[in-house]
Amino acid sequence: MSFEAALEKLHLARPVLKNESMARHTSFKVGGPADLLARPVSSREVAVLLQAAAAYAVPVTLMGRGTNLLVRDKGIRGLVLKVADGLEEWAIDEETGLLRCGAGLSLAAAAHKAAELGFGGLEFACGIPGSLGGAVYMNAGAYGGEIGPLVAKVTALDEVGKEHSFKSEELQFSYRHSALMEKELCVTHVELQLSLGDKEKIRATMEEIKAKRRSSQPVGEASAGSTFKRPPGAFAAALIDQAGLKGTRVGAAQVSLKHAGFIVNTGGATARDVLDLMICVQEKVWEKFRVRLEPEVKIIGEE
């Protein structure tokens, strides 16, 4: 029996898609096809899919909402496991402020849901569209806040579908990094410790952050957020701007005119366009400032 035949016998809630364009599943709107793409709706389905892939030696690529992802033009071989569009359950203990979410829930949605009940801590995340699982994986942050300090517990499945739990101190959070990056694990649930606050102040802070984001970032354009990590002692966007690179294009990929830290797809860009523009930016910044910019966006797939 083939792996595809085995998948058909699993009675999943939704069919596994074949030769699915990754441009449809990433905010950059670029990327070649995935051989197979599954969108599990529960941790049980995640486990079953991982077990089947392990049994047939099929490579698995994990993704959340695709907002920090650049997929190369030849796509992804094997199975893409999209832990979003499902695993979006949400519950908060109103006495302790412990928020338990499915890994597919967007970080922005979690921030707004918590704010409605007067719980703070996630204000910084009100405009971040990525999933909670992805946010914990790379310790997402913005406007002086990060997800890591809020994490109480993470539940994840290994490559054969076995469940593991991790407390915050085990995840070794640092700037745009967690220990999950060194492990072959699929995050399914996240617990965050929030604090009760003044509902109106929390909402006001979130509105201020959203206004700043709208005024300074290319909101609504196809991108993957900040393209490069913040280098020690500097800001990537400032270096790119000072190097005179705003508006620089390769094909339909462009350094945003609004925020130099973003590369945007102006319409019809290929992953090769984006990658070549990233290389151009890195080379120019190195030549001018002797600073090496490292990608913040995760690059996967075949050339």
N, C-alpha and C positions, 0 to 999 in steps of 0.2 A: 504494500500500500504506500502511495506517495504521501508527502506531507500535506499537500493540498487536499487529497482525499480524506486524510485524517481530520483536517480542520472541518470538513463538511459534516463529519459525524459528531462534532462537539456540541451541536445545538446551542450555538452562541446567540446572544440577544440580537446581534446585527451581523450581516454577512461580512466576511473578510474581503476587502477590495483587492483586485488584481491590477498590476501595472498602473498604479494610482499616481498621478502627477503630484509631486510634493509641493509644487507651486500653489496648490489648492489648500495646503495645510501649514503654510508658513507665512508670517507677516511680511517677509521680503518679497513674496510672490514669485520666487524663482526656484528652480530645482527639477531634476529629472524624475523618472518614475521609480516608485518602490515596487519591488516584485509583489509583495503582499503588504497590506496595511490593515491592522485590526484596531477597533475602538471599543475596548472592554467597558462594561457598565458596572462591574463590581470587582472586588479583589479576588473573588473566586474565579472569575473569568480570566483575570490577569494570570493567576496561578496555573490554570489549565493551559493557557496559551504558552506560558514559559515551559511547562512540563512537556508539551507536545514538541516544541522547538528543540528542546534538549534531547528528546528521544530520537529525533530525526537529524540531529546535528545541523540545524538551520540557524544561521546567525540572526541575532535579535538586536535591533536598534530601538532604544527607548526615547520617547519624546513626550513633551507636555503639550502646550498650546502652540508651539512653534514660533514664539515671539523673539527668541534669541538664537535662531538657527539659520545657518546658510547651508543649503544642500547643493552639492555640485551637480553639474549638468547631466551626467550619466546616471544619476539617481542612486538608489540603495538596493543592494542585493539582500535577499532573505526577507525577514519579517520586520516591519516597523510596528511597534506597539505604542499607540497613541493614548496616553493616559490623560485624556481630556475628553470633553463631550460626554463624559461619564465620571463616576467617582467624584461627584460634586455635592455630596451630602454635607450638612453643616449643623452643628449643635453647640450651644454654649451653656456652661454651668453659671447661672446668674449670681450664685453666691461666691464662687471662687474666681470667676473670670477665665476659666479654662475653656478654650475654644478647640473643638475637634472637627477637623475637616477632611473630606476626601482630597486626594492629591490633585484631582482634575479641576477643582474650584479655582477660579482666577483670584489672584492676590487682591486686585481691586475690589472684587465682589466681597471677599472676606472682610476687607477694611470697611466697606459701606454697611455690611450686615452688623458688624460689631458696633459701629458708630450709632446705628439706629437704637441700640440698647444702652448706649452711654459708656461703651468700653473703648479705651484708648490704647495706643501703642502701635497701631497700624496706619496712622495718619499718613506717613511717608509713602505708603504703598497705594494710595487711592487712585493713582493713574497708571499703575503697572499692570499690563494685561496678561502677563504670564501666569502659569499655574502655580499653586502652592508647592507642588512637588518639585517643579523646576526651580522655584525660588529658593527652597531649602538646599537643593543640590548645589547651587552656585552662590548661595548667600546673597541673594538679590538685595539691592538697597537703592535709596534715592533721598535727596534732600536731608542728608545727615542721619538717616535711619537705615537699619539693616534688619533682615528677618532673623538672623542667628540668635541675637540676645533674647528673642521672644520664644524660641523653641523649647518646649518641655520634653517632647517625645516624638520620635519618628518611627513609623512602621513601614517595613519594606520587605520585598520578596527577592530571594536570590535567583540564580539562573535556572534552578530546578523547581521554583515555586515555593520554597520553604520560607516561612515568615520569620523575620528578625525585628527586634525593637532596639532603639538606641536613645539614650538620654542625651541632652544637649552637650554635656562635657565630652561625650564620646565622639562627637561629630567635628571637633576641632575647627570651629568656624574662624575664618580670617577674611581679609578683603577678597570678595568674589571667589571664595573657596570653602569647601567643606570636605571632610573625609569621605563623603559619598562619591566624590570624583575618582577615588582610587578603588572603588568597589563596584562589582557588577551587580548592582541592586536596583530594583524598581520601587520607588516610593509609592505607597498606596494611601497612607493616612498621616496627618500631621496634627500635633497638639501644640497650641500656642498659649502662653500665659499672658493674658491681658490684664489691664487694671481699670477699675471703675473710675470714671471721671465726669466732668461736666459736659453733658451732651452738646450743648450749644457751642462750647469752646472747641470741642472735637470737630464738629461740623465746620466751624469757622476756619480752623486750621486746614482742614481738607480742601475747602473752597479756595483758600489762599494758595495752596500747593497746586491745585488744578489750574488756577489762573496763571501761575508762573509757568507751568508746563505748556499751556496753550500759547503763551506769549513768546516763549523762548525755544520751543522745540517743534519739529515738523509733524505735529499731530495730524493724523489723517493721511499722511503719505506712507507708502510702502517702505518699511525699514525694519531693522531688528534692534532698534534702540541704540544705545551707545555702542559704536563699532569697536572701540579700543578701550582697554583698561586704563585707569589713571596711573601714570608712571610716578615713581617716588619723587616727591617734592614739586610736582607740576600737575597740570591738567591737560589731557589729550586734546580737548577741543581748542584750548588757547594756543597750544603749540601748532596745531594744524592751521588755525586762523592766521597766526603770526608768520607761518611759512607761505602765506598767500594762496592757500589751496581751496578756500571756499568757492564752490561752483565748478571745481575741476570735474571733468567727465571722462569716463571710458564707456563708449557705447551709450546705453541708456542708464548707466549707474552714475550718480553724481554726489559729490560732497555737498551736503545741504547748505543752501544759502542762508538758512535761518539759524542753524546750529552746526558748527564745523565738526562736532563729534559724531554726527550721524551721516551715514551713506544711505541715500534713498534710491529706490527704483522709480525712475520717472515714467516708466511704461515700456514693457517689453525687454527689460534688461535680462541678461543671462547671468548665471553664477560666475562665469568666467569674467564678465564685465566687472562684477563686484570685487572679485578676487584681485584682478589686475589693478583696480583703483586702490584697493587696500595696500597692495605692494608699492604703488606709486606714492601714496601718502607716507608709508613707513620709510621709504628711501629718502624722500624730501625732508622729512622731519629729522632723520638721522644726519643728513648732510648739513642741515642748518644748525641743529641744536645738540647733536651727538646723544640723542635720546632714542631708545628703541621702544616703539609702541607694540604692545602685545594685543592680539585680538581678544575682545570680550565676547564677541559673537562666537558660537560653537560651529565649527566647519566640519561637515560630514559628507559621506557619499563618494562616488567614483568620478574621476576627472573625465 
